[in-house]
Amino acid sequence: MPITINSPYSGRPVKIRDEDIGRAVRDEEDRIFYVVQRGSGEGYYAAPTRKGSEKDEQRYDAMQNKMDTVQEQVTAQHQAVHDATGRKRSPVMRRLVLIVVLAILAAGGYSIYFLSTGGTVSELLDKVRPAETPMTEPRP
């Protein structure tokens, strides 16, 4: 379930996954911050350092209060939430691409091995003859 946290730099909301708590997260301007659990154990806040501190938590709360008052004053402008959860990739498309690549490799291997040599390995071995030595007379 996604969590929405405000960036500690710009104050803009960023949507993250539950798995990203404690990991590095980027905001809309590609600045790195960390989502840390509050000291009370209830909720999370964004900190510029991995461990966070009481000072970071207070700074986040002050910024949150500022953002709340600004949002009350400016309700006409709608701010889009930056989605940092990433797109889910389709496993069907990945498998289809893998099958196509394997088919191309198999066709290439078949053509190089069988078609360019003119037959199977046993047929080629049957055609092998010992090299004939030239019959020249020795020079005097």
The first five atom37 places (N, CA, C, CB, O) and aatype in JSON, in Angstrom:
{
  "aatype": [12, 14, 9, 16, 9, 2, 15, 14, 18, 15, 7, 1, 14, 19, 11, 9, 1, 3, 6, 3, 9, 7, 1, 0, 19, 1, 3, 6, 6, 3, 1, 9, 13, 18, 19, 19, 5, 1, 7, 15, 7, 6, 7, 18, 18, 0, 0, 14, 16, 1, 11, 7, 15, 6, 11, 3, 6, 5, 1, 18, 3, 0, 12, 5, 2, 11, 12, 3, 16, 19, 5, 6, 5, 19, 16, 0, 5, 8, 5, 0, 19, 8, 3, 0, 16, 7, 1, 11, 1, 15, 14, 19, 12, 1, 1, 10, 19, 10, 9, 19, 19, 10, 0, 9, 10, 0, 0, 7, 7, 18, 15, 9, 18, 13, 10, 15, 16, 7, 7, 16, 19, 15, 6, 10, 10, 3, 11, 19, 1, 14, 0, 6, 16, 14, 12, 16, 6, 14, 1, 14],
  "atom_mask": [
    [1, 1, 1, 1, 1],
    [1, 1, 1, 1, 1],
    [1, 1, 1, 1, 1],
    [1, 1, 1, 1, 1],
    [1, 1, 1, 1, 1],
    [1, 1, 1, 1, 1],
    [1, 1, 1, 1, 1],
    [1, 1, 1, 1, 1],
    [1, 1, 1, 1, 1],
    [1, 1, 1, 1, 1],
    [1, 1, 1, 0, 1],
    [1, 1, 1, 1, 1],
    [1, 1, 1, 1, 1],
    [1, 1, 1, 1, 1],
    [1, 1, 1, 1, 1],
    [1, 1, 1, 1, 1],
    [1, 1, 1, 1, 1],
    [1, 1, 1, 1, 1],
    [1, 1, 1, 1, 1],
    [1, 1, 1, 1, 1],
    [1, 1, 1, 1, 1],
    [1, 1, 1, 0, 1],
    [1, 1, 1, 1, 1],
    [1, 1, 1, 1, 1],
    [1, 1, 1, 1, 1],
    [1, 1, 1, 1, 1],
    [1, 1, 1, 1, 1],
    [1, 1, 1, 1, 1],
    [1, 1, 1, 1, 1],
    [1, 1, 1, 1, 1],
    [1, 1, 1, 1, 1],
    [1, 1, 1, 1, 1],
    [1, 1, 1, 1, 1],
    [1, 1, 1, 1, 1],
    [1, 1, 1, 1, 1],
    [1, 1, 1, 1, 1],
    [1, 1, 1, 1, 1],
    [1, 1, 1, 1, 1],
    [1, 1, 1, 0, 1],
    [1, 1, 1, 1, 1],
    [1, 1, 1, 0, 1],
    [1, 1, 1, 1, 1],
    [1, 1, 1, 0, 1],
    [1, 1, 1, 1, 1],
    [1, 1, 1, 1, 1],
    [1, 1, 1, 1, 1],
    [1, 1, 1, 1, 1],
    [1, 1, 1, 1, 1],
    [1, 1, 1, 1, 1],
    [1, 1, 1, 1, 1],
    [1, 1, 1, 1, 1],
    [1, 1, 1, 0, 1],
    [1, 1, 1, 1, 1],
    [1, 1, 1, 1, 1],
    [1, 1, 1, 1, 1],
    [1, 1, 1, 1, 1],
    [1, 1, 1, 1, 1],
    [1, 1, 1, 1, 1],
    [1, 1, 1, 1, 1],
    [1, 1, 1, 1, 1],
    [1, 1, 1, 1, 1],
    [1, 1, 1, 1, 1],
    [1, 1, 1, 1, 1],
    [1, 1, 1, 1, 1],
    [1, 1, 1, 1, 1],
    [1, 1, 1, 1, 1],
    [1, 1, 1, 1, 1],
    [1, 1, 1, 1, 1],
    [1, 1, 1, 1, 1],
    [1, 1, 1, 1, 1],
    [1, 1, 1, 1, 1],
    [1, 1, 1, 1, 1],
    [1, 1, 1, 1, 1],
    [1, 1, 1, 1, 1],
    [1, 1, 1, 1, 1],
    [1, 1, 1, 1, 1],
    [1, 1, 1, 1, 1],
    [1, 1, 1, 1, 1],
    [1, 1, 1, 1, 1],
    [1, 1, 1, 1, 1],
    [1, 1, 1, 1, 1],
    [1, 1, 1, 1, 1],
    [1, 1, 1, 1, 1],
    [1, 1, 1, 1, 1],
    [1, 1, 1, 1, 1],
    [1, 1, 1, 0, 1],
    [1, 1, 1, 1, 1],
    [1, 1, 1, 1, 1],
    [1, 1, 1, 1, 1],
    [1, 1, 1, 1, 1],
    [1, 1, 1, 1, 1],
    [1, 1, 1, 1, 1],
    [1, 1, 1, 1, 1],
    [1, 1, 1, 1, 1],
    [1, 1, 1, 1, 1],
    [1, 1, 1, 1, 1],
    [1, 1, 1, 1, 1],
    [1, 1, 1, 1, 1],
    [1, 1, 1, 1, 1],
    [1, 1, 1, 1, 1],
    [1, 1, 1, 1, 1],
    [1, 1, 1, 1, 1],
    [1, 1, 1, 1, 1],
    [1, 1, 1, 1, 1],
    [1, 1, 1, 1, 1],
    [1, 1, 1, 1, 1],
    [1, 1, 1, 1, 1],
    [1, 1, 1, 0, 1],
    [1, 1, 1, 0, 1],
    [1, 1, 1, 1, 1],
    [1, 1, 1, 1, 1],
    [1, 1, 1, 1, 1],
    [1, 1, 1, 1, 1],
    [1, 1, 1, 1, 1],
    [1, 1, 1, 1, 1],
    [1, 1, 1, 1, 1],
    [1, 1, 1, 1, 1],
    [1, 1, 1, 0, 1],
    [1, 1, 1, 0, 1],
    [1, 1, 1, 1, 1],
    [1, 1, 1, 1, 1],
    [1, 1, 1, 1, 1],
    [1, 1, 1, 1, 1],
    [1, 1, 1, 1, 1],
    [1, 1, 1, 1, 1],
    [1, 1, 1, 1, 1],
    [1, 1, 1, 1, 1],
    [1, 1, 1, 1, 1],
    [1, 1, 1, 1, 1],
    [1, 1, 1, 1, 1],
    [1, 1, 1, 1, 1],
    [1, 1, 1, 1, 1],
    [1, 1, 1, 1, 1],
    [1, 1, 1, 1, 1],
    [1, 1, 1, 1, 1],
    [1, 1, 1, 1, 1],
    [1, 1, 1, 1, 1],
    [1, 1, 1, 1, 1],
    [1, 1, 1, 1, 1],
    [1, 1, 1, 1, 1]
  ],
  "atom_positions": [
    [[0.85, -1.17, 0.0], [0.0, 0.0, 0.0], [0.9, 1.24, 0.0], [-0.97, -0.01, 1.22], [1.77, 1.37, 0.86]],
    [[0.69, 2.15, -0.95], [1.57, 3.32, -1.03], [1.37, 4.29, 0.13], [1.34, 4.05, -2.33], [0.27, 4.44, 0.66]],
    [[2.46, 4.93, 0.5], [2.45, 5.95, 1.55], [2.84, 7.27, 0.88], [3.43, 5.58, 2.74], [3.73, 7.3, 0.04]],
    [[2.18, 8.35, 1.26], [2.53, 9.67, 0.72], [3.28, 10.45, 1.79], [1.26, 10.44, 0.27], [2.77, 10.69, 2.88]],
    [[4.5, 10.84, 1.45], [5.39, 11.57, 2.35], [5.81, 12.85, 1.63], [6.66, 10.71, 2.77], [5.98, 12.85, 0.41]],
    [[5.97, 13.94, 2.37], [6.46, 15.17, 1.76], [7.99, 15.15, 1.73], [5.95, 16.41, 2.54], [8.63, 14.71, 2.68]],
    [[8.55, 15.63, 0.64], [10.0, 15.71, 0.5], [10.56, 16.68, 1.54], [10.4, 16.15, -0.94], [9.98, 17.75, 1.75]],
    [[11.69, 16.34, 2.19], [12.26, 17.26, 3.18], [12.9, 18.49, 2.53], [13.29, 16.54, 4.04], [13.23, 19.45, 3.23]],
    [[13.09, 18.47, 1.23], [13.72, 19.58, 0.53], [12.7, 20.57, -0.01], [14.59, 19.06, -0.59], [12.77, 21.76, 0.27]],
    [[11.75, 20.06, -0.8], [10.79, 20.95, -1.45], [9.44, 20.99, -0.73], [10.58, 20.54, -2.88], [8.67, 21.93, -0.92]],
    [[9.15, 19.98, 0.07], [7.86, 19.91, 0.75], [6.77, 19.33, -0.11], [0.0, 0.0, 0.0], [5.62, 19.22, 0.33]],
    [[7.09, 18.95, -1.33], [6.09, 18.38, -2.23], [5.85, 16.91, -1.87], [6.53, 18.51, -3.7], [6.77, 16.23, -1.43]],
    [[4.63, 16.44, -2.07], [4.32, 15.04, -1.73], [4.97, 14.06, -2.71], [2.82, 14.83, -1.7], [5.04, 14.31, -3.91]],
    [[5.42, 12.94, -2.15], [6.02, 11.85, -2.93], [5.36, 10.56, -2.47], [7.59, 11.8, -2.75], [5.28, 10.29, -1.27]],
    [[4.9, 9.77, -3.42], [4.26, 8.5, -3.09], [5.32, 7.4, -3.13], [3.09, 8.18, -4.08], [6.04, 7.27, -4.11]],
    [[5.42, 6.6, -2.05], [6.4, 5.53, -1.97], [5.71, 4.22, -1.61], [7.5, 5.86, -0.94], [4.56, 4.21, -1.19]],
    [[6.44, 3.12, -1.78], [5.94, 1.81, -1.39], [6.29, 1.53, 0.07], [6.51, 0.7, -2.3], [7.15, 2.19, 0.65]],
    [[5.61, 0.55, 0.66], [5.93, 0.14, 2.03], [7.35, -0.4, 2.12], [4.92, -0.92, 2.53], [8.02, -0.24, 3.14]],
    [[7.82, -1.05, 1.05], [9.15, -1.65, 1.06], [10.25, -0.6, 1.07], [9.32, -2.56, -0.14], [11.39, -0.91, 1.42]],
    [[9.93, 0.65, 0.71], [10.95, 1.7, 0.61], [11.23, 2.39, 1.94], [10.53, 2.71, -0.39], [12.05, 3.32, 1.98]],
    [[10.59, 1.98, 3.01], [10.84, 2.61, 4.31], [12.25, 2.23, 4.76], [9.76, 2.16, 5.38], [12.59, 1.05, 4.83]],
    [[13.07, 3.22, 5.05], [14.45, 3.01, 5.44], [15.42, 3.0, 4.27], [0.0, 0.0, 0.0], [16.63, 2.98, 4.47]],
    [[14.91, 3.02, 3.04], [15.75, 3.04, 1.86], [15.84, 4.45, 1.29], [15.22, 2.07, 0.8], [15.08, 5.34, 1.67]],
    [[16.76, 4.63, 0.38], [16.91, 5.93, -0.3], [15.77, 6.1, -1.3], [18.29, 6.03, -1.02], [15.46, 5.19, -2.06]],
    [[15.15, 7.28, -1.28], [14.05, 7.61, -2.18], [14.4, 8.94, -2.85], [12.67, 7.7, -1.41], [15.02, 9.8, -2.23]],
    [[14.0, 9.1, -4.09], [14.25, 10.36, -4.81], [12.95, 11.13, -4.95], [14.88, 10.1, -6.2], [11.88, 10.55, -5.17]],
    [[13.05, 12.45, -4.81], [11.87, 13.28, -5.02], [11.82, 13.72, -6.49], [11.89, 14.52, -4.08], [12.59, 13.22, -7.31]],
    [[10.91, 14.63, -6.82], [10.71, 15.02, -8.22], [11.91, 15.74, -8.81], [9.49, 15.9, -8.33], [12.03, 15.82, -10.03]],
    [[12.79, 16.26, -7.98], [13.99, 16.94, -8.46], [15.22, 16.05, -8.3], [14.19, 18.26, -7.71], [16.35, 16.54, -8.34]],
    [[15.02, 14.74, -8.13], [16.07, 13.73, -8.0], [17.0, 13.94, -6.81], [16.88, 13.69, -9.24], [18.17, 13.56, -6.87]],
    [[16.5, 14.53, -5.75], [17.29, 14.66, -4.52], [16.94, 13.47, -3.62], [17.01, 16.03, -3.79], [15.77, 13.09, -3.5]],
    [[17.95, 12.91, -2.99], [17.76, 11.69, -2.2], [17.39, 12.04, -0.78], [19.04, 10.83, -2.22], [17.96, 12.94, -0.16]],
    [[16.39, 11.3, -0.25], [16.04, 11.38, 1.16], [15.61, 10.0, 1.62], [14.91, 12.44, 1.41], [15.47, 9.08, 0.81]],
    [[15.4, 9.85, 2.92], [15.06, 8.56, 3.51], [13.75, 8.69, 4.26], [16.19, 8.06, 4.44], [13.46, 9.74, 4.85]],
    [[12.95, 7.63, 4.25], [11.71, 7.6, 5.02], [11.99, 6.82, 6.29], [10.52, 6.95, 4.2], [12.36, 5.65, 6.25]],
    [[11.82, 7.5, 7.43], [12.2, 6.95, 8.73], [10.97, 6.92, 9.63], [13.35, 7.78, 9.39], [10.11, 7.8, 9.55]],
    [[10.89, 5.9, 10.48], [9.78, 5.83, 11.43], [9.97, 6.87, 12.53], [9.67, 4.4, 12.04], [11.09, 7.13, 12.97]],
    [[8.87, 7.46, 12.95], [8.92, 8.5, 13.98], [9.41, 7.91, 15.3], [7.52, 9.15, 14.18], [9.35, 6.7, 15.52]],
    [[9.9, 8.78, 16.17], [10.41, 8.36, 17.48], [9.32, 7.75, 18.34], [0.0, 0.0, 0.0], [9.59, 6.86, 19.14]],
    [[8.08, 8.21, 18.17], [6.97, 7.67, 18.95], [6.53, 6.31, 18.42], [5.79, 8.63, 18.93], [5.78, 5.59, 19.1]],
    [[6.98, 5.94, 17.22], [6.6, 4.65, 16.66], [5.36, 4.71, 15.8], [0.0, 0.0, 0.0], [4.99, 3.72, 15.17]],
    [[4.7, 5.86, 15.75], [3.48, 6.0, 14.96], [3.76, 6.89, 13.77], [2.31, 6.57, 15.8], [4.02, 8.09, 13.94]],
    [[3.71, 6.33, 12.58], [3.88, 7.13, 11.37], [5.33, 7.24, 10.93], [0.0, 0.0, 0.0], [6.24, 6.7, 11.56]],
    [[5.52, 7.96, 9.83], [6.83, 8.09, 9.22], [7.08, 9.55, 8.86], [6.96, 7.19, 7.97], [6.15, 10.35, 8.75]],
    [[8.35, 9.89, 8.68], [8.71, 11.23, 8.22], [9.9, 11.11, 7.28], [9.04, 12.17, 9.42], [10.6, 10.09, 7.27]],
    [[10.13, 12.14, 6.49], [11.23, 12.15, 5.53], [12.42, 12.87, 6.15], [10.81, 12.83, 4.2], [12.29, 13.97, 6.68]],
    [[13.58, 12.23, 6.07], [14.8, 12.8, 6.64], [15.9, 12.81, 5.58], [15.26, 12.01, 7.9], [15.96, 11.9, 4.75]],
    [[16.76, 13.81, 5.6], [17.86, 13.83, 4.64], [18.96, 12.81, 4.95], [18.47, 15.21, 4.58], [19.81, 12.54, 4.1]],
    [[18.96, 12.24, 6.16], [19.95, 11.23, 6.53], [19.26, 9.89, 6.75], [20.73, 11.65, 7.8], [18.06, 9.84, 6.98]],
    [[20.03, 8.81, 6.67], [19.45, 7.47, 6.76], [18.83, 7.2, 8.13], [20.52, 6.43, 6.47], [17.75, 6.6, 8.21]],
    [[19.47, 7.61, 9.19], [18.97, 7.34, 10.54], [17.92, 8.34, 10.98], [20.11, 7.32, 11.52], [17.04, 8.01, 11.77]],
    [[18.01, 9.57, 10.49], [17.1, 10.61, 10.97], [17.49, 11.04, 12.37], [0.0, 0.0, 0.0], [18.35, 10.43, 13.01]],
    [[16.85, 12.1, 12.86], [17.11, 12.56, 14.22], [15.89, 13.32, 14.71], [18.4, 13.45, 14.28], [14.95, 13.57, 13.95]],
    [[15.93, 13.68, 15.98], [14.82, 14.44, 16.54], [14.71, 15.8, 15.85], [14.99, 14.62, 18.07], [13.62, 16.32, 15.63]],
    [[15.86, 16.37, 15.53], [15.88, 17.66, 14.84], [15.26, 17.54, 13.44], [17.33, 18.19, 14.73], [14.51, 18.42, 13.01]],
    [[15.57, 16.45, 12.73], [14.97, 16.22, 11.41], [13.46, 16.06, 11.52], [15.59, 14.98, 10.74], [12.71, 16.56, 10.68]],
    [[13.03, 15.34, 12.56], [11.59, 15.14, 12.75], [10.9, 16.47, 13.04], [11.34, 14.14, 13.91], [9.81, 16.73, 12.52]],
    [[11.52, 17.31, 13.86], [10.93, 18.63, 14.15], [10.91, 19.5, 12.9], [11.71, 19.34, 15.27], [9.93, 20.21, 12.65]],
    [[11.97, 19.45, 12.12], [12.03, 20.21, 10.88], [10.94, 19.74, 9.91], [13.43, 20.08, 10.22], [10.3, 20.56, 9.24]],
    [[10.73, 18.42, 9.84], [9.69, 17.87, 8.97], [8.3, 18.32, 9.44], [9.77, 16.32, 8.94], [7.46, 18.69, 8.62]],
    [[8.07, 18.28, 10.76], [6.77, 18.72, 11.28], [6.54, 20.21, 11.01], [6.68, 18.45, 12.8], [5.43, 20.61, 10.67]],
    [[7.59, 21.03, 11.17], [7.45, 22.46, 10.89], [7.13, 22.69, 9.41], [8.73, 23.22, 11.28], [6.29, 23.52, 9.06]],
    [[7.82, 21.95, 8.54], [7.54, 22.08, 7.11], [6.14, 21.6, 6.79], [8.58, 21.3, 6.29], [5.45, 22.18, 5.95]],
    [[5.72, 20.53, 7.46], [4.36, 20.0, 7.25], [3.32, 21.05, 7.65], [4.14, 18.69, 8.07], [2.34, 21.26, 6.93]],
    [[3.54, 21.71, 8.78], [2.61, 22.76, 9.22], [2.59, 23.92, 8.22], [2.99, 23.28, 10.62], [1.53, 24.45, 7.91]],
    [[3.77, 24.31, 7.73], [3.84, 25.38, 6.72], [3.08, 24.98, 5.46], [5.29, 25.7, 6.38], [2.32, 25.77, 4.9]],
    [[3.31, 23.74, 5.03], [2.64, 23.28, 3.81], [1.13, 23.23, 3.99], [3.17, 21.89, 3.4], [0.38, 23.53, 3.06]],
    [[0.68, 22.85, 5.19], [-0.77, 22.81, 5.45], [-1.37, 24.21, 5.37], [-1.05, 22.2, 6.82], [-2.44, 24.39, 4.79]],
    [[-0.69, 25.2, 5.94], [-1.22, 26.57, 5.88], [-1.18, 27.11, 4.45], [-0.43, 27.5, 6.82], [-2.09, 27.82, 4.03]],
    [[-0.13, 26.77, 3.72], [-0.05, 27.22, 2.32], [-1.15, 26.57, 1.5], [1.34, 26.9, 1.72], [-1.76, 27.22, 0.65]],
    [[-1.4, 25.3, 1.73], [-2.44, 24.61, 0.96], [-3.83, 25.13, 1.3], [-2.37, 23.12, 1.2], [-4.71, 25.14, 0.44]],
    [[-4.03, 25.56, 2.51], [-5.31, 26.15, 2.86], [-5.49, 27.47, 2.13], [-5.43, 26.36, 4.37], [-6.59, 27.8, 1.68]],
    [[-4.4, 28.24, 1.99], [-4.48, 29.53, 1.33], [-4.61, 29.38, -0.18], [-3.26, 30.37, 1.66], [-5.31, 30.16, -0.83]],
    [[-3.97, 28.42, -0.73], [-3.98, 28.25, -2.19], [-4.69, 26.94, -2.51], [-2.52, 28.25, -2.77], [-4.04, 25.92, -2.73]],
    [[-6.0, 26.96, -2.54], [-6.77, 25.76, -2.88], [-7.08, 25.7, -4.36], [-8.06, 25.71, -2.07], [-7.53, 24.66, -4.85]],
    [[-6.87, 26.78, -5.07], [-7.19, 26.81, -6.49], [-6.19, 26.0, -7.31], [-7.23, 28.25, -6.99], [-6.56, 25.39, -8.32]],
    [[-4.94, 25.98, -6.88], [-3.93, 25.24, -7.62], [-3.89, 23.79, -7.13], [-2.54, 25.9, -7.47], [-3.82, 23.53, -5.93]],
    [[-3.94, 22.88, -8.08], [-3.88, 21.46, -7.74], [-2.46, 20.97, -8.0], [-4.92, 20.63, -8.56], [-1.9, 21.19, -9.07]],
    [[-1.89, 20.3, -7.01], [-0.52, 19.82, -7.11], [-0.54, 18.31, -7.33], [0.29, 20.18, -5.83], [-1.11, 17.57, -6.54]],
    [[0.08, 17.87, -8.42], [0.12, 16.44, -8.72], [1.16, 15.76, -7.83], [0.46, 16.21, -10.22], [2.22, 16.32, -7.56]],
    [[0.84, 14.56, -7.37], [1.74, 13.79, -6.52], [2.73, 13.06, -7.41], [0.95, 12.78, -5.62], [2.36, 12.38, -8.37]],
    [[4.01, 13.22, -7.09], [5.06, 12.53, -7.84], [5.05, 11.06, -7.42], [6.47, 13.18, -7.59], [5.2, 10.75, -6.24]],
    [[4.88, 10.17, -8.4], [4.79, 8.74, -8.12], [6.18, 8.12, -8.25], [3.78, 8.05, -9.08], [6.69, 7.97, -9.35]],
    [[6.78, 7.75, -7.11], [8.11, 7.15, -7.11], [8.06, 5.64, -6.94], [8.96, 7.75, -6.0], [9.08, 5.01, -6.67]],
    [[6.88, 5.03, -7.1], [6.75, 3.59, -6.92], [7.23, 2.83, -8.14], [5.31, 3.22, -6.61], [7.54, 1.64, -8.03]],
    [[7.29, 3.47, -9.3], [7.75, 2.8, -10.52], [6.64, 2.04, -11.2], [0.0, 0.0, 0.0], [5.63, 1.68, -10.59]],
    [[6.86, 1.8, -12.5], [5.86, 1.07, -13.27], [6.06, -0.43, -13.08], [5.94, 1.44, -14.76], [7.18, -0.91, -12.92]],
    [[4.97, -1.15, -13.1], [5.05, -2.6, -13.07], [5.26, -3.09, -14.5], [3.76, -3.23, -12.43], [4.58, -2.64, -15.42]],
    [[6.18, -3.99, -14.67], [6.44, -4.52, -16.0], [5.6, -5.76, -16.21], [7.94, -4.83, -16.18], [5.38, -6.55, -15.3]],
    [[5.15, -5.92, -17.43], [4.3, -7.05, -17.76], [5.16, -8.3, -17.94], [3.49, -6.77, -19.04], [6.08, -8.3, -18.76]],
    [[4.88, -9.37, -17.19], [5.67, -10.6, -17.36], [5.38, -11.27, -18.71], [5.39, -11.57, -16.23], [6.23, -12.0, -19.22]],
    [[4.2, -11.03, -19.28], [3.86, -11.62, -20.57], [4.77, -11.06, -21.65], [2.37, -11.37, -20.92], [5.3, -11.81, -22.47]],
    [[4.95, -9.75, -21.65], [5.81, -9.12, -22.65], [7.25, -9.57, -22.49], [5.71, -7.59, -22.54], [7.94, -9.8, -23.48]],
    [[7.71, -9.69, -21.26], [9.09, -10.14, -21.01], [9.3, -11.56, -21.54], [9.41, -10.07, -19.5], [10.32, -11.84, -22.15]],
    [[8.34, -12.45, -21.31], [8.45, -13.82, -21.79], [8.39, -13.88, -23.31], [7.34, -14.69, -21.19], [9.12, -14.66, -23.93]],
    [[7.54, -13.06, -23.91], [7.44, -13.04, -25.36], [8.75, -12.59, -25.99], [6.29, -12.11, -25.8], [9.2, -13.18, -26.97]],
    [[9.37, -11.57, -25.44], [10.66, -11.11, -25.96], [11.72, -12.19, -25.77], [11.09, -9.8, -25.25], [12.54, -12.39, -26.66]],
    [[11.71, -12.88, -24.64], [12.68, -13.95, -24.4], [12.5, -15.08, -25.41], [12.53, -14.48, -22.97], [13.49, -15.61, -25.91]],
    [[11.27, -15.46, -25.7], [11.0, -16.54, -26.66], [11.46, -16.13, -28.05], [9.49, -16.89, -26.67], [12.04, -16.94, -28.78]],
    [[11.2, -14.88, -28.44], [11.63, -14.41, -29.76], [13.15, -14.43, -29.87], [11.09, -12.99, -30.04], [13.69, -14.85, -30.89]],
    [[13.84, -13.96, -28.84], [15.31, -13.95, -28.86], [15.85, -15.38, -28.93], [15.87, -13.22, -27.62], [16.79, -15.64, -29.68]],
    [[15.28, -16.29, -28.17], [15.74, -17.69, -28.21], [15.47, -18.32, -29.57], [15.05, -18.51, -27.11], [16.29, -19.09, -30.06]],
    [[14.33, -18.0, -30.19], [14.02, -18.53, -31.52], [15.01, -18.0, -32.55], [12.58, -18.15, -31.93], [15.45, -18.75, -33.43]],
    [[15.37, -16.73, -32.46], [16.35, -16.17, -33.4], [17.71, -16.84, -33.21], [16.47, -14.64, -33.19], [18.38, -17.17, -34.19]],
    [[18.11, -17.04, -31.95], [19.39, -17.71, -31.69], [19.38, -19.15, -32.2], [19.71, -17.68, -30.19], [20.37, -19.62, -32.76]],
    [[18.27, -19.86, -32.0], [18.16, -21.24, -32.46], [18.21, -21.3, -33.99], [16.87, -21.89, -31.94], [18.88, -22.17, -34.55]],
    [[17.5, -20.4, -34.67], [17.51, -20.39, -36.13], [18.91, -20.05, -36.66], [16.48, -19.37, -36.66], [19.36, -20.65, -37.63]],
    [[19.58, -19.11, -36.01], [20.94, -18.77, -36.43], [21.9, -19.93, -36.23], [0.0, 0.0, 0.0], [22.72, -20.22, -37.1]],
    [[21.8, -20.59, -35.1], [22.66, -21.74, -34.84], [22.39, -22.88, -35.81], [0.0, 0.0, 0.0], [23.33, -23.54, -36.27]],
    [[21.13, -23.13, -36.11], [20.77, -24.19, -37.06], [21.34, -23.87, -38.44], [19.24, -24.36, -37.13], [21.92, -24.73, -39.09]],
    [[21.16, -22.63, -38.87], [21.62, -22.27, -40.22], [23.14, -22.33, -40.31], [21.12, -20.87, -40.61], [23.68, -22.77, -41.32]],
    [[23.83, -21.91, -39.28], [25.29, -21.95, -39.32], [25.8, -23.39, -39.25], [25.89, -21.13, -38.16], [26.72, -23.76, -39.98]],
    [[25.2, -24.19, -38.41], [25.7, -25.55, -38.19], [25.33, -26.49, -39.32], [25.16, -26.09, -36.88], [26.18, -27.24, -39.81]],
    [[24.07, -26.47, -39.75], [23.61, -27.46, -40.72], [23.62, -26.94, -42.16], [22.23, -27.91, -40.36], [24.07, -27.66, -43.05]],
    [[23.15, -25.77, -42.4], [22.99, -25.31, -43.77], [24.31, -24.9, -44.4], [22.03, -24.16, -43.81], [24.51, -25.14, -45.59]],
    [[25.2, -24.3, -43.66], [26.46, -23.86, -44.26], [27.42, -25.03, -44.5], [27.14, -22.83, -43.36], [28.26, -24.94, -45.39]],
    [[27.31, -26.11, -43.75], [28.2, -27.25, -43.92], [27.63, -28.26, -44.91], [28.46, -27.93, -42.59], [28.37, -29.11, -45.39]],
    [[26.37, -28.19, -45.22], [25.8, -29.09, -46.22], [25.34, -30.42, -45.66], [0.0, 0.0, 0.0], [25.1, -31.33, -46.46]],
    [[25.21, -30.6, -44.42], [24.72, -31.86, -43.88], [25.04, -32.0, -42.42], [0.0, 0.0, 0.0], [25.47, -31.06, -41.75]],
    [[24.84, -33.21, -41.94], [25.1, -33.47, -40.53], [26.58, -33.78, -40.34], [24.22, -34.63, -40.02], [27.33, -33.88, -41.31]],
    [[26.97, -33.92, -39.13], [28.37, -34.16, -38.8], [28.81, -35.52, -39.33], [28.6, -34.08, -37.29], [29.93, -35.65, -39.83]],
    [[27.96, -36.54, -39.23], [28.35, -37.88, -39.69], [28.52, -37.9, -41.21], [27.3, -38.92, -39.27], [29.4, -38.58, -41.72]],
    [[27.67, -37.14, -41.93], [27.84, -37.06, -43.38], [29.14, -36.37, -43.74], [26.66, -36.31, -44.02], [29.82, -36.77, -44.69]],
    [[29.49, -35.35, -43.0], [30.75, -34.66, -43.27], [31.95, -35.55, -42.99], [30.84, -33.39, -42.43], [32.95, -35.5, -43.71]],
    [[31.87, -36.36, -41.94], [32.98, -37.25, -41.61], [33.15, -38.33, -42.68], [32.76, -37.9, -40.24], [34.27, -38.76, -42.95]],
    [[32.03, -38.77, -43.29], [32.12, -39.77, -44.36], [32.81, -39.2, -45.59], [30.72, -40.29, -44.73], [33.48, -39.93, -46.32]],
    [[32.67, -37.91, -45.83], [33.26, -37.27, -47.01], [34.75, -36.97, -46.83], [32.52, -35.99, -47.33], [35.42, -36.62, -47.8]],
    [[35.25, -37.09, -45.64], [36.65, -36.76, -45.39], [37.54, -37.83, -46.0], [36.92, -36.63, -43.86], [37.36, -39.03, -45.77]],
    [[38.51, -37.39, -46.78], [39.48, -38.3, -47.39], [40.87, -37.93, -46.9], [39.41, -38.24, -48.96], [41.12, -36.77, -46.55]],
    [[41.73, -38.88, -46.86], [43.09, -38.52, -46.49], [43.73, -37.67, -47.59], [43.95, -39.79, -46.21], [43.4, -37.82, -48.77]],
    [[44.59, -36.83, -47.22], [45.24, -35.95, -48.19], [46.18, -36.76, -49.08], [46.0, -34.82, -47.47], [46.94, -37.61, -48.61]],
    [[46.11, -36.46, -50.36], [46.99, -37.16, -51.3], [48.3, -36.41, -51.39], [46.32, -37.3, -52.7], [48.34, -35.18, -51.45]],
    [[49.37, -37.17, -51.41], [50.67, -36.54, -51.55], [50.98, -36.4, -53.03], [51.79, -37.35, -50.82], [50.68, -37.31, -53.81]],
    [[51.55, -35.32, -53.43], [51.85, -35.16, -54.86], [52.93, -36.15, -55.32], [52.3, -33.7, -55.16], [53.91, -36.4, -54.62]],
    [[52.71, -36.68, -56.5], [53.65, -37.66, -57.03], [54.65, -36.94, -57.94], [52.9, -38.8, -57.81], [54.48, -36.9, -59.15]],
    [[55.61, -36.41, -57.37], [56.66, -35.75, -58.16], [57.94, -36.56, -58.04], [56.88, -34.27, -57.69], [58.23, -37.19, -57.02]],
    [[58.66, -36.5, -59.07], [59.92, -37.25, -59.04], [60.97, -36.4, -58.36], [60.37, -37.65, -60.46], [61.01, -35.19, -58.53]],
    [[61.81, -37.04, -57.62], [62.85, -36.29, -56.93], [63.81, -35.64, -57.93], [63.62, -37.19, -55.97], [64.06, -36.19, -59.0]],
    [[64.3, -34.55, -57.58], [65.25, -33.83, -58.43], [66.64, -34.44, -58.3], [65.28, -32.33, -58.07], [67.04, -34.87, -57.22]],
    [[67.35, -34.48, -59.39], [68.7, -35.08, -59.29], [69.73, -34.16, -58.7], [69.16, -35.51, -60.63], [70.89, -34.55, -58.57]]
  ]
}
